[in-house]
Amino acid sequence: MSVDTPRRIVLLRHAKADWPEVSDHERPLAERGRKDASVAGRTLAGTGIDVDLVLCSTSVRTRETWKLAVQELPQRPKTVYEERLYEASLGELIAVVNETPEEVNDLLLVGHNPGTHALADALAGQGEGGALARMNRSGFPTSSFAVISFSGTWKSVEHGVGRLDQFWSPHD
């Protein structure tokens, strides 16, 4: 792939989680979260993005979110459950993205806040329409996703390289 290859990163925050007496990593989705995850999947399917690879945090709520969202997509992309996405800092998230194989054009990360919002904000040097302002005003709620496009290699992903093409939230 050339350095001018158009690529997209879709950042999906897990759906609304419940608060039972379990560790944070083991928290399941709440009823609203299960509904919103499916809606997020349908909305993502409507974008026409053909995701090549999904990196999903190992937490219960991210795995449940992805399980519900992927059922709405026309094709099931390859999914890797990545422990480093749980409680990842911005630097750790960029490092994971930088390791993406070059044959991947469209990558989807299923993760957590504050990292998901921080990554979207850091990568989006510019935004389409009011998408950037909407994302920053909303604080990246549960089940939201951002689509960021850029040209280049995955190793070249850094602050400001992309354009926020779309920001969607289930309760806008």
N, C-alpha and C positions, 0 to 999 in steps of 0.2 A: 504494500500500500504506500502511496506517495504521501508526502507531508501535507498535500492539499486535500487529502481524503476527508469528505464531510462526515462528521460523527455526531452522535447525540448521547447524552447522559440523561436518564430519567431517574429522578430522586423521589422515592415514595416513602413517606413516613408511615409507620405502622398505624393501624386503626385504634380506636379508643379501647383502652385496656381496663379490666376490672381490677379491684384492689383486695383480693382475698389474702388470707394469712399464709403467703408463700414468699419466697425470695423474689426480688425484682425481676430476675432473669426468667422466672417461671410464671409470671403473671399472664393469664389468658385474656382473650378479648371479651369485652362487655357485649351485651346484646346489640347496642347501637354500633359498636365496632364491627360486628359481623355484617350488619346491613351496609355500613359505609364501605367496607372493604370490597364487597361485590359491586357497588356503584362505582368505586374507583376503578375497578377492573374493566367495567363496561365503558367508562369514559376514556380510559387508556386505549381500549380497543378502537374506539372511535377516532383516535388521533391518526391511525394508520401506521404507527411506528411498529416495525417488525423487529422486536428485541432479539438480539443474538445471544446474549448472556445475562443472567440475573445473579447478582451477589446479594444474599439475604443474611441478615444477622441470625444468630442461632437462638435468640430469645423465643419463647413460646408465642408472644404476641406478634412478632414479625413473621414467624413461620405460618401462623394462622392467617394473618393478613394476606400473605402471598398465596397460600392455598386457596383462599376464596377469590382473590383477584384474578389469578391465572385461569380459573375456570371460565372467565368471561372473554378470554383472548382467543383469537382464531387458531393460534398455534401455541404449543407449550415450549417455551425456550429452555435451553440448558440452564439448570439452576445449581449454584454452588452455595452451600451454607458456610458463611465466613465468620468465624469467631471474632476476628479483629473488628468487625463492624459494631459489636456491642460495646457501648460506652466509649466509642472512638473519638479522638480529638480531630480537629480539622486537619492537622498534619498527617495523622494516621489514615484518614479517609483519602487524602490526596495520594498518599503512598500506595494504598490499595488500588486506586484508579490507575496509577502509573504502571501497575503490573498487568493490566489488561492485555491479553494477546492482540496483536495487530490485526488479525483477521476479523476481529469484532468491530462492527460499525456502530451498533446501538447497544448500550449497556444500561441495565436497570439496577439500581441499588435500593434495597428495602432496609431502612434503618430507623434511627431514633433522633429525637431532638435532645440537645441543641445541635448535634453534629450535622444532621441533614440540612437544616436551615443555614448553618454556617457554611457548609460546602456550596450550596446553591448561591448564596450571597457572594462568596469568594470567587467562584468561577464566572458568574454573570457580570462581565464588564459593561454590558449594555442589556437593554430589555426591549421586547416587542410591545408596542402600545403601552398600556399601564401595568403590564405584568409585574415588573420589578417593584413598583410602588405597592401594588396589591399584595405581593408576597411579603414584603417587609412590614406592611401595615397589619397583616393577619397573624404574623408570627409563625407561620407554617403549621397549621393545626393538624391533628390526627387525620389520617387518610388522604392528606393533600399530596399532590405531586407537582414537580417542576420538570420541564423539558429544556435542557441547555444544549445548544449546538456549538460546535467549534470545528476548525479544520486543523489537521495535523496528526501527530502520533499520540498515543496514550501516554508515552513517557514525557511528552511536552505539556501535559495538563498542569496548569498552575493558576494562580490568582489572575482574574481578569481576562482569561483566554476565550471565554464563551459569550454567547448571547442567550438570554432567557427568552425562549420562544413561546412558552406557555406556562401558566401557573393555574392549577385547579384545586379547589377546596370544596368538600361536599356540602358545606353550610354557608356558602357565599350568597 
